Amino acid sequence: MFAGCGEQKENPFFAGEYNTPFEVPPFDEIDNEHFLPAIEEGIQRHKAEIEAIVNNPEEPTFENTIVAYDKAGEMLSRVNSVFGGLRSAETNPRMQEIARETTPMLSAHSNSIRMNMDLFERIEAIYEQREEMDLDQEQMRVVEMYYRDFERSGAALSDADRERLGEINERTSMISLQLGENVLAETNAFQLKLETEEDLAGLPESVRSSAADAAESAGVDALGIVTLHNPSWIPFLTHSERRDLREKVFRGYFMRGDHDNEHDNKDLFAELMQLRLEMAQLLGYNNYAEYFQAIQMAEKPENVYDFLYELWDPSLELAKHERDQMQEIIDREGGGFQLESWDWWYYAEKLRKELHDLDDAELRPYFAIDNVRDGNFMLANKLFGLTFEYRPEVPVYHEEVEAFEVFDRDGSHLGILFIDPHPRPGKRGGAWCGTYRSGSYENGEKIYPIVTIVMNFTRPSGGQPALLTFDETTTYFHEFGHALHNFFADGRYSRTSRSVPRDFVELPSQILENWAGDPEFLKEYALHYETGEPMPEELMERLISAQHYGQGFAMTEYLAAAILDMDWHTADHGGNIDVRAFEDQSLNEMGLIDEIQPRYRTTYFNHIFGTGYAAGYYVYRWAGVLDADAFMAFKETGDLYDQELAERFRKYILAENALRDGMDAYVMFRGQEPTIEPFLIQKGLQ
């Protein structure tokens, strides 16, 4: 367990190597008060390492400049990986205070390095001589990537512009931090009390039990509560007969960060957009989207818009058809009202039962969380020969977290995997994969990764294990795919270990979702949690037939958010920004129907608060074209676990991921560029 606070102990970050199994972070020894001094010391050590490179009297060489820079900052990286991981998965007020103190400190430190002209000149000297330096493919790649990093960080700007860019970086880092904290606060602040039997109308026993357990855990005197965590609000909207309560819950969800209170995000986000635009223009781009996409597979915003709108029209048409079918149910039942966004889940479930005779409650017993986990392990074994062993002796940061040792096909150690499955007040929403240590090499010796997958899945309740929805199941496979990418990435340098374009990085995750819903593999892992029997053929056929169901809504709400993201990052934001008005105009111009909200509204769009997916939320569907085509390659062999193809996928997509541009890597695996048809078929759009 993460110690959190208490009696001051010796700071484990100063010890160098951790004295723990597999050198995982000693979570049971780490206090909140360890972070600040360790970050401060890490910054000082990193500065000294950079100064040593800059002041080296010898001529710049690949070893004394590129390799030295690549290896610098080890302590700071080690502390930040733990602090960042815990701040997302197990935060507390003291950690948030420390983050507010260290964020500008770290931003200023990063600026001082990326804008260090003496360091840039050494890297530039090697870049200009790289063709004559007898570098191998990876060495050439790392030189080019670092040179590009410095260019994109403003190293070649004038002194005045570099100073201004540094100010922008420091301010945007603080804004991003505050935006995320506001969303977490708004999420945790909402509770809908279920106080009477009438409030529970329509809820299956599993949903009632979960709501009751949530009330007990929160110390609330009620039959149950509904929160804004996905395993709570989505089942409630799906099953509750109380339309008034559905509206309260959904309004609570889509109005987060937009209440004109202390946690309001509108002004902060407007400032972020203005600063990002200024930053991009300082660097010679028209807007932030141009800046971001210049190094992606998409290359430029026009290509992104063309792609999104190619999908938009058929998706919206399908969504309108779904809406009309649900309105027919309302009218047939004498509802006397028009479908609204808070009605969509409820009537979509009714329509699914009508069209496919499929009830979520029928499916859940076959997706017990341990069975889904073991299904992921089984798939990794069938494709790549991996095995997994539970390691209870490994320290974890919360009692719900499990640690597994991962073994390669030959039985050798491949890394450690943490699995953190359920929502908590200290955990941000969504699901993600991260690392407490990335894989790399030190003096030719492999440093094995420590990987974590963090989710917010349905909890155990009513004496039953956690029984997942099929959506949660596919999310599990998705994050596990990211974990495999981390385990297999085999770059010799930090900069070339799992470093791919953002619109390529979702390929390794999304491809596993295809196996999750394939009937051949479902037979092996979708076992009833009580009897151990596989899912009956008849139920499986209904599940498969329903996989296209609801794709109009799913695609439209996603594409609306992706287009909104692009609109924000391509607009010329002059003067004051009215966030609500801008968002309304964007949604109106794309033609989004009133009955659907975008998957993320601006004020809780966590993906674009930081730089990872800003002007890049489109990447999930861009990579969807890749993953559908790649899975088709396996289907075409007649063997879902074709070993030759799996090894090519491991080599070119996962292991050597940073050696080539994204499309070049894909062609090395597939033998041809992808086509969009498998994706359109997969989503029911063709």
C-alpha positions in Angstrom: 0.0 0.0 0.0 1.1 3.5 -0.8 2.1 5.0 2.6 0.6 8.4 1.7 1.6 10.2 4.9 2.7 9.7 8.4 6.0 9.5 10.2 8.8 10.7 8.1 11.0 7.9 6.8 14.2 7.8 4.9 13.5 9.0 1.4 13.6 5.9 -0.9 14.1 7.9 -4.0 17.7 8.8 -2.8 18.7 5.2 -2.5 19.5 4.6 -6.2 18.1 1.2 -6.8 15.0 0.1 -4.9 15.4 -2.7 -2.5 12.3 -4.5 -3.6 11.4 -7.5 -5.8 12.2 -6.7 -9.4 13.1 -3.1 -8.3 9.5 -2.0 -8.4 8.8 1.3 -6.5 8.6 0.7 -2.7 5.0 2.0 -2.5 4.7 0.9 1.2 7.7 3.1 2.1 6.9 6.2 0.0 5.3 9.1 1.9 3.8 12.2 0.3 6.6 14.3 1.8 9.3 12.3 -0.1 8.2 13.7 -3.5 9.1 17.3 -3.3 12.7 16.9 -2.0 13.3 14.0 -4.5 12.0 16.1 -7.4 14.2 19.0 -6.4 17.2 16.8 -6.1 16.4 15.1 -9.4 16.3 18.5 -11.1 19.7 19.4 -9.7 21.3 16.2 -10.7 19.8 16.5 -14.2 21.1 20.0 -14.5 24.6 18.8 -13.5 24.5 16.1 -16.1 23.5 18.6 -18.8 26.2 20.9 -17.8 28.7 18.1 -18.1 27.6 17.5 -21.7 27.7 21.2 -22.6 31.1 21.8 -21.0 32.8 18.7 -22.4 35.9 20.1 -24.1 35.9 17.2 -26.6 34.3 17.6 -30.0 30.6 16.4 -30.0 30.3 12.7 -30.7 27.3 10.4 -30.7 28.4 8.9 -27.4 29.4 12.1 -25.5 26.4 14.1 -26.6 23.5 12.0 -27.9 23.9 9.0 -25.6 24.9 11.1 -22.6 21.7 13.3 -23.1 19.6 10.2 -23.6 20.7 8.7 -20.3 20.6 12.0 -18.3 17.9 12.7 -15.7 17.5 9.1 -14.5 16.6 10.1 -10.9 14.1 12.7 -12.0 12.5 10.3 -14.4 12.2 7.7 -11.7 10.5 10.1 -9.2 8.2 11.6 -11.8 7.0 8.2 -13.0 5.9 7.3 -9.5 4.5 10.7 -8.7 2.6 11.0 -12.0 1.3 7.5 -11.8 0.0 7.9 -8.2 -1.4 11.3 -8.9 -3.6 9.7 -11.6 -4.5 6.5 -9.8 -4.4 7.4 -6.0 -4.2 11.1 -5.5 -4.9 13.0 -2.3 -5.0 16.7 -1.3 -1.4 16.8 -0.3 -0.3 15.3 -3.6 -2.3 17.9 -5.4 -0.6 20.7 -3.4 2.8 19.2 -4.3 1.8 19.0 -8.0 0.9 22.7 -8.0 4.3 23.5 -6.5 6.4 21.2 -8.7 4.6 21.7 -12.1 6.0 25.1 -12.8 9.3 24.0 -11.4 9.5 21.0 -13.8 8.2 23.1 -16.7 11.0 25.7 -16.1 13.5 22.9 -15.9 12.4 21.4 -19.2 12.5 24.8 -20.8 16.1 25.4 -19.6 17.2 22.2 -21.3 15.2 22.3 -24.6 16.2 25.9 -25.1 19.8 25.5 -24.1 21.6 26.8 -27.2 25.0 25.3 -26.3 23.4 21.8 -25.9 21.4 22.4 -29.2 24.6 23.3 -31.0 26.2 20.0 -30.0 23.2 18.0 -31.1 23.0 20.1 -34.3 26.6 19.4 -35.1 26.0 15.7 -34.9 22.8 16.0 -36.9 24.6 17.8 -39.7 27.4 15.1 -39.8 25.2 12.1 -39.3 25.6 10.7 -42.8 29.3 10.5 -42.3 29.3 9.1 -38.8 28.8 5.3 -39.6 25.6 5.2 -37.5 23.3 2.3 -37.6 19.6 2.7 -38.3 18.6 3.2 -34.6 21.4 5.6 -33.9 20.5 7.6 -37.0 16.9 7.7 -35.9 17.7 8.9 -32.3 19.9 11.7 -33.7 17.1 12.9 -36.0 14.4 12.6 -33.3 16.4 14.6 -30.7 17.2 17.3 -33.3 13.5 17.5 -34.2 12.6 17.7 -30.5 14.8 20.7 -30.0 13.6 22.5 -33.1 9.9 21.9 -32.1 10.8 23.2 -28.6 12.0 26.5 -29.9 15.8 26.1 -29.6 16.3 27.9 -32.9 14.2 31.0 -32.0 15.5 34.4 -31.0 16.2 35.0 -27.3 13.0 37.0 -26.9 10.9 34.4 -28.5 12.5 31.6 -26.5 11.8 33.5 -23.3 8.1 34.0 -24.3 7.8 30.3 -25.3 9.2 29.4 -21.9 6.5 31.5 -20.2 3.8 29.9 -22.3 5.0 26.4 -21.4 5.0 27.1 -17.7 1.6 28.6 -17.8 0.0 25.9 -19.9 1.4 23.2 -17.7 -0.3 24.8 -14.7 -3.6 25.3 -16.6 -3.6 21.6 -17.7 -3.1 20.5 -14.0 -5.9 22.7 -12.8 -8.3 21.6 -15.5 -7.9 18.0 -14.6 -8.2 18.7 -10.8 -11.4 20.6 -11.4 -12.9 17.7 -13.4 -12.0 15.2 -10.6 -13.5 17.5 -8.0 -16.7 17.9 -10.0 -16.9 14.1 -10.6 -16.5 13.3 -6.9 -18.9 16.0 -5.8 -21.9 14.6 -7.5 -24.2 12.1 -5.7 -27.8 11.2 -6.6 -29.5 9.6 -3.5 -31.9 6.8 -4.2 -34.2 7.0 -1.2 -37.3 5.1 -2.2 -38.3 2.0 -4.0 -39.7 4.2 -6.7 -36.2 5.7 -7.2 -34.9 2.1 -7.9 -37.6 1.3 -10.5 -36.3 -0.7 -13.4 -32.8 -1.3 -12.0 -31.6 -4.9 -12.1 -30.4 -6.5 -8.9 -26.8 -6.0 -9.9 -27.2 -2.3 -10.3 -29.2 -2.0 -7.1 -26.4 -3.8 -5.2 -23.7 -1.6 -6.7 -25.7 1.5 -5.7 -26.2 0.2 -2.2 -22.5 -0.7 -1.8 -21.6 2.8 -3.0 -23.9 4.4 -0.5 -22.4 2.3 2.3 -18.9 3.1 1.3 -19.6 6.8 1.1 -21.5 6.8 4.5 -24.7 7.9 2.9 -28.0 7.0 4.5 -29.9 5.9 1.4 -31.0 2.8 -0.5 -28.2 3.6 -3.0 -26.3 6.4 -4.7 -25.4 7.1 -8.3 -22.1 8.8 -9.0 -20.4 10.1 -12.2 -18.0 7.1 -12.4 -18.8 5.1 -15.6 -19.8 1.8 -13.7 -22.4 3.8 -11.8 -24.0 6.4 -14.2 -24.1 4.3 -17.4 -26.0 1.3 -15.9 -28.4 3.7 -14.2 -29.2 5.6 -17.4 -29.5 2.2 -19.2 -32.1 0.7 -16.8 -33.7 3.4 -14.7 -37.4 4.0 -15.4 -37.2 7.3 -13.7 -36.8 9.8 -16.5 -36.4 12.7 -14.1 -33.6 11.0 -12.3 -31.9 10.1 -15.6 -31.9 13.7 -16.5 -30.3 14.8 -13.2 -27.5 12.2 -13.6 -26.8 13.0 -17.2 -26.9 16.7 -16.6 -24.5 16.2 -13.7 -22.2 14.3 -16.1 -22.2 16.6 -19.1 -22.1 19.9 -17.2 -18.9 19.1 -15.3 -16.6 22.1 -15.3 -19.4 24.3 -16.6 -21.2 25.5 -13.4 -19.6 29.0 -13.0 -18.2 27.9 -9.7 -14.8 27.5 -8.2 -14.2 24.4 -10.4 -15.4 26.0 -13.6 -13.1 25.3 -16.5 -14.3 27.7 -19.2 -11.9 30.6 -18.6 -9.0 28.3 -18.0 -9.6 26.4 -21.2 -10.0 29.7 -23.2 -6.6 30.8 -21.9 -5.1 27.5 -22.9 -6.4 27.8 -26.4 -4.9 31.3 -26.8 -1.6 30.2 -25.4 -1.4 27.1 -27.7 -2.1 29.2 -30.7 0.6 31.7 -29.7 3.0 28.9 -29.1 2.4 27.3 -32.6 2.7 30.7 -34.3 6.0 31.4 -32.5 7.3 28.1 -34.0 6.2 29.0 -37.5 2.8 27.2 -37.7 -0.6 28.7 -38.4 -2.2 26.9 -35.5 -1.6 24.2 -32.9 -3.2 21.4 -35.0 -0.6 22.1 -37.8 2.2 21.9 -35.1 0.9 18.6 -33.7 0.1 16.9 -36.9 3.4 17.7 -38.6 4.9 14.7 -37.0 1.9 12.4 -37.1 0.8 9.9 -39.9 -1.9 12.4 -40.8 0.7 15.1 -41.6 -1.7 18.1 -41.7 -5.2 19.2 -40.4 -6.8 19.0 -43.8 -6.1 15.2 -43.9 -7.6 14.8 -40.4 -10.8 16.8 -41.3 -11.2 14.8 -44.6 -10.9 11.5 -42.7 -13.3 12.5 -39.9 -16.0 13.9 -42.3 -15.7 10.8 -44.5 -17.0 8.9 -41.5 -19.3 11.6 -40.2 -22.1 11.5 -42.8 -22.8 7.7 -42.7 -22.4 7.7 -38.9 -24.8 10.5 -38.4 -27.3 9.0 -40.8 -27.1 5.7 -38.9 -27.5 7.6 -35.6 -30.6 9.4 -36.9 -32.1 6.0 -37.9 -31.4 4.7 -34.3 -33.0 7.8 -32.9 -36.2 7.3 -35.0 -36.4 3.7 -34.0 -36.3 4.7 -30.3 -38.8 7.4 -30.8 -41.2 4.8 -32.2 -40.8 2.9 -28.9 -41.6 6.0 -26.9 -44.7 6.7 -29.1 -45.8 3.1 -29.0 -45.7 3.2 -25.2 -47.6 6.4 -25.0 -44.6 8.3 -23.6 -45.8 11.7 -25.0 -42.3 13.2 -25.2 -39.4 13.6 -27.7 -36.3 11.6 -27.1 -33.6 13.5 -25.2 -29.9 12.8 -24.6 -30.6 11.4 -21.2 -33.1 9.0 -22.7 -30.7 7.5 -25.2 -29.1 4.7 -23.1 -32.5 3.6 -21.7 -34.2 3.3 -25.1 -31.1 2.0 -26.8 -31.2 -0.9 -24.4 -34.9 -1.5 -25.1 -34.3 -1.4 -28.8 -31.4 -3.8 -28.5 -33.7 -6.3 -26.7 -36.2 -5.9 -29.5 -33.8 -6.3 -32.4 -31.3 -8.8 -31.0 -33.1 -10.3 -27.9 -29.9 -9.4 -26.0 -29.9 -8.3 -22.4 -26.8 -6.9 -20.7 -27.7 -9.0 -17.6 -27.4 -12.2 -19.7 -23.9 -11.3 -20.8 -22.3 -10.2 -17.5 -22.0 -13.6 -15.9 -19.7 -14.6 -18.7 -17.4 -11.7 -18.2 -16.3 -12.0 -14.6 -13.3 -9.8 -14.2 -10.9 -12.6 -13.4 -12.0 -14.5 -16.5 -11.5 -11.4 -18.7 -8.0 -10.9 -17.2 -7.2 -14.6 -17.8 -8.6 -14.2 -21.4 -6.0 -11.4 -22.0 -3.2 -13.6 -20.6 -4.4 -16.5 -22.8 -4.4 -14.4 -25.9 -0.9 -13.1 -25.2 0.2 -16.8 -24.8 -1.5 -17.9 -28.0 0.0 -15.1 -30.1 3.4 -14.6 -28.4 4.0 -17.4 -26.0 3.8 -15.2 -22.9 3.0 -16.5 -19.4 2.0 -14.6 -16.2 2.5 -15.4 -12.6 0.9 -13.5 -9.7 3.5 -12.0 -7.3 1.9 -11.2 -3.9 5.3 -10.2 -2.5 5.5 -7.2 -4.9 4.5 -4.0 -3.1 1.5 -2.2 -4.5 0.0 1.3 -3.9 -3.6 0.1 -3.1 -5.0 -3.2 -1.8 -7.0 -3.7 -5.0 -3.9 -3.7 -7.2 -2.4 -7.0 -8.3 1.1 -7.5 -9.6 2.2 -10.2 -12.1 5.5 -11.2 -13.4 5.6 -11.6 -17.2 7.7 -14.3 -18.9 8.6 -14.4 -22.6 8.2 -17.5 -24.8 11.6 -18.9 -23.6 10.7 -18.4 -20.0 12.9 -15.4 -19.5 11.7 -12.4 -17.5 10.0 -9.7 -19.6 8.7 -7.3 -16.9 6.1 -6.6 -14.2 2.5 -5.8 -14.8 0.2 -4.0 -12.3 -3.6 -4.3 -12.7 -5.8 -1.7 -11.0 -9.4 -2.3 -11.9 -11.9 -0.3 -9.9 -12.9 3.4 -9.4 -12.0 5.3 -6.3 -12.3 9.0 -5.3 -8.6 9.4 -5.7 -8.5 8.0 -9.3 -9.3 10.0 -12.4 -11.9 8.6 -14.7 -11.3 6.5 -17.8 -8.8 3.8 -18.4 -5.1 4.0 -19.3 -1.8 2.3 -19.4 1.4 3.7 -18.0 4.9 2.7 -16.8 6.7 3.1 -13.5 9.8 2.2 -15.5 10.2 2.0 -19.3 12.2 -0.7 -21.0 15.6 0.4 -22.1 19.3 -0.7 -22.0 22.1 0.3 -19.7 25.6 -0.6 -20.8 24.2 -3.2 -23.1 22.1 -4.8 -20.3 18.3 -4.9 -20.6 16.3 -2.8 -18.2 12.9 -4.5 -18.0 9.7 -2.4 -17.9 7.3 -2.0 -15.0 3.9 -1.5 -16.6 0.5 -0.5 -15.1 -3.0 -0.7 -16.5 -5.6 1.3 -14.7 -9.3 1.1 -15.2 -12.6 2.1 -13.6 -14.7 -1.1 -14.0 -17.8 -2.4 -12.2 -17.0 -3.4 -8.6 -18.0 -6.8 -7.0 -21.4 -6.5 -5.3 -24.2 -8.6 -3.8 -21.8 -11.5 -3.1 -20.9 -11.7 -6.7 -17.5 -11.0 -8.3 -17.1 -8.0 -10.5 -19.2 -8.9 -13.6 -18.2 -6.6 -16.5 -20.2 -5.3 -19.4 -18.9 -6.2 -22.9 -17.7 -2.6 -23.3 -15.7 -2.9 -20.2 -14.3 -6.2 -21.4 -13.1 -4.7 -24.7 -11.6 -1.8 -22.7 -9.6 -4.3 -20.7 -8.2 -5.9 -23.9 -7.5 -2.4 -25.2 -5.3 -1.4 -22.2 -3.6 -4.8 -22.2 -2.6 -4.2 -25.8 -0.8 -1.0 -24.7 0.9 -3.1 -22.0 2.2 -5.6 -24.5 3.6 -2.7 -26.6 5.5 -1.6 -23.5 6.8 -5.1 -22.8 8.0 -5.7 -26.4 9.4 -2.3 -27.2 13.1 -2.9 -27.6 14.9 0.4 -28.4 18.4 0.7 -27.1 17.8 4.4 -26.2 15.1 6.0 -24.1 14.1 8.1 -27.1 13.6 5.1 -29.4 11.8 2.9 -26.9 8.0 2.8 -27.7 8.2 6.2 -29.5 5.6 6.2 -32.3 3.2 8.8 -33.8 0.2 9.4 -31.7 -2.1 8.2 -34.5 -0.2 4.9 -34.6 0.0 4.2 -30.9 -3.6 3.0 -30.6 -3.0 0.2 -33.2 -1.4 -2.2 -30.6 -4.3 -1.6 -28.2 -7.3 -1.6 -30.5 -6.3 -4.7 -32.4 -6.8 -6.8 -29.3 -10.4 -5.7 -29.1 -11.0 -7.7 -32.3 -10.1 -10.9 -30.5 -12.2 -10.0 -27.5 -15.4 -10.2 -29.6 -14.4 -13.0 -32.0 -16.6 -16.1 -31.6 -13.6 -18.5 -31.8 -11.9 -16.8 -28.9 -15.0 -16.0 -26.9 -15.5 -19.8 -26.5 -12.2 -20.0 -24.7 -12.5 -17.1 -22.2 -16.2 -16.2 -21.8 -17.0 -18.7 -19.1 -19.9 -18.5 -16.7 -18.5 -17.4 -13.3 -20.4 -20.0 -11.4 -20.5 -23.1 -13.7 -17.4 -22.5 -15.7 -19.4 -23.3 -18.8 -18.6 -21.4 -22.1 -21.1 -18.9 -23.4 -23.9 -20.8 -25.2 -23.7 -20.7 -29.0 -27.2 -19.1 -29.2 -26.2 -16.3 -26.8 -22.9 -15.8 -28.6 -24.7 -15.5 -31.9 -26.9 -12.8 -30.5 -23.8 -11.0 -29.1 -22.1 -11.2 -32.5 -25.1 -10.1 -34.4 -25.5 -7.1 -32.0 -21.9 -5.9 -32.4 -23.0 -3.4 -35.2 -25.9 -2.3 -33.0 -25.5 1.2 -31.7 -22.6 2.1 -33.9 -24.4 5.2 -35.2 -24.4 6.6 -31.7 -20.9 5.4 -30.8 -19.3 6.8 -33.9 -21.3 10.0 -33.9 -20.6 11.0 -30.3 -16.9 10.1 -30.8 -16.5 12.0 -34.1 -18.3 15.0 -32.6 -15.7 15.2 -29.9 -12.8 14.7 -32.4 -14.1 17.4 -34.7 -14.7 19.7 -31.7 -11.0 19.1 -30.7 -9.9 20.0 -34.2 -12.0 23.1 -34.3 -10.6 24.3 -31.1 -7.0 23.8 -32.3 -7.4 25.2 -35.8 -9.4 28.4 -35.0 -7.8 31.8 -34.9 -8.6 32.7 -31.3 -8.5 36.5 -31.2 -9.7 38.5 -28.2 -12.0 36.9 -25.6 -13.2 33.4 -26.2 -16.8 32.4 -25.2 -16.3 28.7 -24.7 -20.0 27.8 -24.7 -20.7 29.8 -27.9 -17.6 28.3 -29.6 -18.7 24.8 -28.7 -22.3 25.4 -29.8 -21.1 26.8 -33.1 -18.8 23.9 -33.7 -21.5 21.3 -33.0 -24.1 23.2 -35.0 -21.8 23.5 -38.1 -21.0 19.8 -38.0 -24.8 19.0 -37.8 -24.8 17.1 -34.5 -28.4 16.2 -33.6 -29.8 17.5 -30.2 -30.3 14.0 -28.9 -26.6 13.2 -28.8 -23.9 15.0 -26.7 -20.3 14.7 -27.9 -18.4 12.1 -26.0 -16.5 14.9 -24.3 -17.7 18.4 -23.9 -15.0 21.1 -23.7 -15.0 21.6 -20.0 -14.3 17.9 -19.1 -12.3 16.9 -22.2 -9.4 15.5 -20.2 -7.7 14.1 -23.4 -7.0 17.6 -24.7 -6.2 19.4 -21.4 -2.6 18.0 -21.8 -0.6 17.8 -24.9 -0.9 14.0 -25.5 -4.1 14.1 -27.5 -4.6 17.8 -28.1 -5.6 18.2 -31.8 -5.2 14.4 -31.7 -8.4 12.9 -30.4 -9.0 11.7 -33.9 -6.3 9.1 -33.5 -8.5 6.3 -32.2 -10.5 6.1 -35.4 -7.4 6.7 -37.6 -5.7 3.7 -35.8 -9.1 1.9 -36.2 -8.4 1.7 -39.9 -5.1 0.1 -39.1 -6.3 -2.3 -36.5 -9.3 -3.5 -38.6 -7.0 -4.1 -41.6 -4.3 -5.8 -39.4 -6.9 -8.2 -37.8 -8.1 -9.0 -41.3 -4.6 -10.2 -42.1 -5.0 -12.8 -39.3 -8.5 -13.8 -40.5 -7.1 -14.2 -44.1 -4.6 -16.8 -42.9 -7.5 -19.0 -41.5 -5.6 -19.0 -38.1 -6.4 -16.3 -35.6 -3.1 -17.0 -33.9 -0.9 -17.4 -36.9 2.6 -17.5 -35.5 4.4 -16.1 -38.5 2.1 -13.1 -38.6 2.2 -12.6 -34.8 5.9 -12.5 -34.9 5.9 -9.9 -37.7 3.5 -7.9 -35.7 5.7 -8.1 -32.6 8.8 -7.2 -34.6 7.7 -4.4 -36.8 4.7 -2.9 -34.8 5.7 -3.5 -31.2 9.5 -4.1 -30.8 11.1 -2.0 -33.5 8.4 0.7 -33.2 10.7 3.7 -33.3 12.9 2.7 -36.2 10.5 3.6 -39.0 7.7 6.0 -39.8 4.3 4.6 -38.9 3.2 3.7 -42.4 6.6 2.1 -43.2 6.3 -0.1 -40.1 2.8 -1.1 -41.0 3.8 -2.1 -44.5 6.7 -4.2 -43.2 4.2 -6.1 -41.1 1.3 -6.3 -43.5 3.0 -6.2 -46.9 0.8 -3.4 -48.1 -0.9 -0.2 -46.9 -4.2 -0.6 -45.1 -7.6 -0.2 -46.8 -10.5 1.4 -45.1 -13.1 -1.3 -46.0 -12.5 -3.6 -43.1 -13.0 -0.7 -40.7 -16.2 0.4 -42.4 -17.5 -3.2 -42.3 -16.5 -3.5 -38.6 -18.5 -0.4 -37.7 -21.5 -1.3 -39.7 -21.0 1.7 -42.1 -20.7 -0.4 -45.2 
